[in-house]
Amino acid sequence: MGSAVLAAVVLLLGSAPAPVAVAAAAAPAQGCSSASVSVTDRTLYEGTPAPGDSAYTTFTFTVSVTGCAPTGTVSYKTEDGSPGATGAADYVPVHGQLSWNGEASPRTVSVDVLKDAVPEPNEPFLLRLYDPVGLNLADDLAAGGVLDDDGADGPPVVVSTDGGKICWKVCAVGVHLGTPAKAPVTVHYRTLPVGAGEPAYVPVKDALLTIPAGASGGDAVVKLLTPQGEAKFVLELFSPSAGTLGNARTEVTIKPGG
């Protein structure tokens, strides 16, 4: 188990799971370094369910190999945290096998975590690699860090827009969180027309804004056209990946010139 996994599990739980025995890999071809396989941690907010949205947040783990012409297989499975997330109640358990046949592109494993609206402690689960054939296990364990977004550990995550906006030439509407993000937060946005006539902006049906970990907000950008006079539209947020929506709509006024 690598130091990154130890750090992630200790951060969430204060203790780390016991290491596991690793089977020896097959001997590499002459002149070739022994191929190794490893899996990286993934930390995301659990997510809060909302009508029309998916009931799950998907954690995607990257499994990588190093060494020339890797050929072999490795099995994977999810395990409950101790303490932490519990299979079926908190996430959908998965198991399977990954293979390489002379090329070294990474593989991914996806695990669906059930959203809820209940304040609770952070709940990790584990993704374990085992039974390697033709490969060495360099890092066999990844922590899936499930962060609460409902207010158990600090303010709940609330995604809001500015209260109003006037734009010239370029329009960037501020989108803010109630607290700095502990993991990336995404939110979709779209434009809604106000009044009749041709819009003085490029309509947006579904755009995605990502607020990175450590940040408190970002900008929802809408491309403006040349207005013949003052014009308006509404920018609406929907489907945040974490927390709930606060002020989800902002009326934007487009001014000519500027």
C-alpha positions as CSV (number, residue, x, y, z in Angstrom):
1,M,0.0,0.0,0.0
2,G,1.5,3.3,-1.1
3,S,2.0,6.4,1.1
4,A,-0.7,8.3,-0.7
5,V,-3.3,5.7,0.4
6,L,-2.0,5.7,3.9
7,A,-2.3,9.5,4.0
8,A,-5.9,9.5,2.6
9,V,-7.1,6.8,5.0
10,V,-5.5,8.4,8.0
11,L,-7.0,11.8,7.0
12,L,-10.5,10.3,6.9
13,L,-10.3,7.7,9.7
14,G,-7.2,8.3,11.8
15,S,-5.9,4.8,11.1
16,A,-4.8,2.7,8.1
17,P,-5.7,-0.9,7.1
18,A,-3.2,-3.7,7.4
19,P,-1.0,-4.5,4.3
20,V,-1.7,-7.6,2.2
21,A,0.7,-10.2,0.9
22,V,1.6,-9.6,-2.8
23,A,2.1,-12.5,-5.2
24,A,5.3,-12.6,-7.2
25,A,5.0,-11.5,-10.9
26,A,6.2,-13.6,-13.8
27,A,9.8,-12.9,-14.9
28,P,10.0,-10.1,-17.5
29,A,11.3,-10.6,-21.0
30,Q,15.1,-10.2,-21.4
31,G,16.1,-6.6,-21.6
32,C,12.7,-5.5,-20.2
33,S,12.0,-4.0,-16.8
34,S,9.4,-5.7,-14.7
35,A,5.9,-4.2,-15.4
36,S,4.2,-2.9,-12.3
37,V,0.5,-1.9,-11.7
38,S,-0.9,0.7,-9.3
39,V,-4.2,2.4,-8.5
40,T,-4.7,6.0,-7.4
41,D,-7.0,7.4,-4.7
42,R,-10.2,9.3,-5.5
43,T,-11.9,11.8,-3.2
44,L,-15.3,13.4,-4.0
45,Y,-18.3,14.8,-2.2
46,E,-21.0,12.3,-1.7
47,G,-23.7,14.4,-3.3
48,T,-27.2,15.4,-2.3
49,P,-30.1,13.8,-4.3
50,A,-32.4,16.2,-6.3
51,P,-35.4,15.5,-8.6
52,G,-34.3,14.5,-12.1
53,D,-30.7,13.9,-11.2
54,S,-28.8,10.6,-10.8
55,A,-29.1,9.0,-7.4
56,Y,-25.3,8.2,-7.5
57,T,-22.0,9.9,-7.6
58,T,-19.5,8.0,-9.7
59,F,-16.0,7.5,-8.3
60,T,-13.6,6.7,-11.2
61,F,-10.2,5.2,-10.2
62,T,-7.3,5.1,-12.6
63,V,-5.2,1.9,-12.7
64,S,-1.8,2.4,-14.4
65,V,1.1,0.1,-15.5
66,T,4.8,0.9,-15.9
67,G,7.5,-1.1,-17.7
68,C,8.0,-2.1,-21.3
69,A,5.3,-4.0,-23.1
70,P,3.3,-5.0,-20.1
71,T,1.4,-8.2,-20.5
72,G,-0.8,-9.6,-17.8
73,T,-3.9,-9.3,-15.6
74,V,-4.9,-8.1,-12.2
75,S,-8.2,-8.5,-10.3
76,Y,-9.9,-5.8,-8.3
77,K,-12.7,-5.5,-5.7
78,T,-14.2,-3.0,-3.4
79,E,-14.0,-3.3,0.4
80,D,-15.8,-1.5,3.2
81,G,-14.0,1.1,5.2
82,S,-13.3,0.2,8.8
83,P,-15.1,2.2,10.0
84,G,-16.4,3.8,6.8
85,A,-18.8,3.3,3.9
86,T,-20.7,0.0,3.7
87,G,-21.4,-1.9,0.5
88,A,-25.0,-1.7,-0.7
89,A,-26.0,0.8,1.9
90,D,-23.4,3.5,0.9
91,Y,-22.0,2.3,-2.4
92,V,-22.4,-0.4,-5.1
93,P,-19.7,-3.1,-4.6
94,V,-17.8,-4.0,-7.8
95,H,-15.2,-6.7,-8.7
96,G,-13.6,-7.8,-11.9
97,Q,-10.3,-8.1,-13.8
98,L,-8.2,-5.8,-15.9
99,S,-5.8,-6.9,-18.6
100,W,-2.9,-5.6,-20.7
101,N,-1.4,-7.2,-23.9
102,G,1.7,-5.2,-24.8
103,E,0.4,-1.7,-24.5
104,A,0.5,0.5,-21.4
105,S,-2.6,2.7,-21.5
106,P,-4.3,3.1,-18.1
107,R,-7.6,1.4,-17.2
108,T,-10.4,2.7,-15.1
109,V,-12.7,1.2,-12.5
110,S,-16.0,3.0,-11.6
111,V,-17.8,2.8,-8.3
112,D,-21.2,4.4,-7.7
113,V,-21.7,6.0,-4.3
114,L,-25.3,6.6,-3.1
115,K,-26.2,10.3,-2.6
116,D,-28.0,11.3,0.6
117,A,-29.1,14.4,2.5
118,V,-28.1,13.3,5.9
119,P,-25.2,15.0,7.8
120,E,-22.7,12.2,8.6
121,P,-19.0,11.7,9.0
122,N,-16.7,11.3,6.0
123,E,-16.9,7.6,4.9
124,P,-14.1,6.0,3.0
125,F,-14.2,2.7,1.1
126,L,-11.3,0.8,-0.5
127,L,-10.5,-0.5,-4.0
128,R,-8.0,-3.4,-3.8
129,L,-5.9,-4.9,-6.6
130,Y,-5.0,-8.6,-6.1
131,D,-4.0,-11.8,-7.9
132,P,-1.6,-10.2,-10.4
133,V,-0.5,-12.4,-13.3
134,G,2.6,-11.2,-15.2
135,L,2.6,-7.9,-13.2
136,N,4.0,-6.6,-9.9
137,L,1.8,-4.8,-7.5
138,A,3.4,-1.4,-6.9
139,D,0.3,0.1,-5.1
140,D,-2.5,-2.4,-4.5
141,L,-4.9,-0.2,-2.5
142,A,-6.8,3.0,-3.2
143,A,-8.9,5.0,-0.8
144,G,-12.3,6.2,-2.0
145,G,-12.8,9.3,0.1
146,V,-16.5,10.1,0.4
147,L,-16.9,13.6,1.8
148,D,-20.0,14.7,3.5
149,D,-21.7,17.8,1.9
150,D,-24.6,18.1,4.3
151,G,-23.1,20.0,7.2
152,A,-21.7,17.3,9.5
153,D,-18.1,18.7,9.3
154,G,-18.5,22.5,8.8
155,P,-21.1,24.4,6.7
156,P,-23.1,22.5,4.1
157,V,-22.2,23.0,0.5
158,V,-24.4,25.6,-1.1
159,V,-24.0,26.6,-4.8
160,S,-25.3,30.1,-5.7
161,T,-25.0,32.8,-8.4
162,D,-24.5,36.5,-8.1
163,G,-27.6,38.4,-7.3
164,G,-27.6,40.4,-10.6
165,K,-25.2,41.2,-13.4
166,I,-24.5,43.9,-16.0
167,C,-22.3,42.8,-18.9
168,W,-20.5,44.5,-21.8
169,K,-18.8,42.5,-24.6
170,V,-18.0,39.5,-22.3
171,C,-20.3,38.0,-19.6
172,A,-18.9,36.0,-16.7
173,V,-21.5,35.4,-14.0
174,G,-20.0,34.5,-10.6
175,V,-20.9,31.2,-9.1
176,H,-20.0,30.7,-5.4
177,L,-19.9,28.1,-2.7
178,G,-20.8,28.6,0.9
179,T,-17.4,27.2,1.9
180,P,-14.1,26.4,0.1
181,A,-14.3,23.1,-1.8
182,K,-12.6,20.1,-0.3
183,A,-13.0,18.3,-3.6
184,P,-14.0,19.4,-7.1
185,V,-17.6,20.6,-7.4
186,T,-19.4,20.7,-10.7
187,V,-22.6,22.5,-11.6
188,H,-24.5,22.8,-14.9
189,Y,-25.8,26.1,-16.2
190,R,-28.1,27.4,-19.1
191,T,-29.5,30.6,-20.4
192,L,-33.2,31.4,-20.4
193,P,-34.6,34.2,-22.7
194,V,-36.3,37.3,-21.3
195,G,-38.8,39.0,-23.7
196,A,-39.2,38.5,-27.4
197,G,-36.8,39.1,-30.3
198,E,-33.4,37.8,-31.3
199,P,-31.1,37.2,-28.3
200,A,-28.0,39.4,-27.9
201,Y,-26.0,36.4,-26.7
202,V,-25.2,32.8,-27.8
203,P,-27.9,30.6,-26.0
204,V,-26.5,27.9,-23.7
205,K,-28.5,24.7,-23.3
206,D,-26.2,22.9,-20.9
207,A,-22.7,24.0,-20.0
208,L,-20.5,22.6,-17.1
209,L,-18.6,24.7,-14.6
210,T,-16.0,23.0,-12.4
211,I,-14.9,24.6,-9.1
212,P,-11.6,23.0,-8.1
213,A,-10.6,21.8,-4.6
214,G,-9.6,24.8,-2.5
215,A,-11.5,27.3,-4.5
216,S,-14.7,29.1,-3.4
217,G,-16.2,29.8,-6.8
218,G,-15.8,30.2,-10.5
219,D,-17.4,32.0,-13.5
220,A,-20.2,30.8,-15.8
221,V,-19.3,32.3,-19.1
222,V,-21.8,33.3,-21.8
223,K,-20.7,34.7,-25.2
224,L,-22.3,38.0,-26.1
225,L,-23.3,39.2,-29.6
226,T,-23.5,42.9,-30.6
227,P,-26.7,44.2,-29.1
228,Q,-28.8,46.9,-30.8
229,G,-29.9,48.2,-27.4
230,E,-30.2,47.0,-23.9
231,A,-31.1,43.3,-23.6
232,K,-31.6,40.7,-20.9
233,F,-31.4,37.0,-20.2
234,V,-31.5,34.7,-17.1
235,L,-28.6,32.4,-16.2
236,E,-29.8,29.3,-14.3
237,L,-27.8,26.8,-12.4
238,F,-28.9,23.1,-12.1
239,S,-27.6,19.7,-11.2
240,P,-24.7,20.5,-8.8
241,S,-22.4,17.5,-8.0
242,A,-22.4,18.4,-4.3
243,G,-24.7,20.1,-1.8
244,T,-27.8,22.1,-2.7
245,L,-28.6,25.2,-4.8
246,G,-29.0,28.5,-3.1
247,N,-29.7,31.4,-5.5
248,A,-30.0,29.4,-8.7
249,R,-31.0,32.2,-11.1
250,T,-29.5,35.5,-12.0
251,E,-30.9,38.1,-14.4
252,V,-28.2,39.5,-16.7
253,T,-28.5,42.9,-18.4
254,I,-26.5,43.4,-21.6
255,K,-25.4,47.0,-22.2
256,P,-24.4,48.2,-25.7
257,G,-20.9,49.7,-26.0
258,G,-18.7,49.5,-22.9
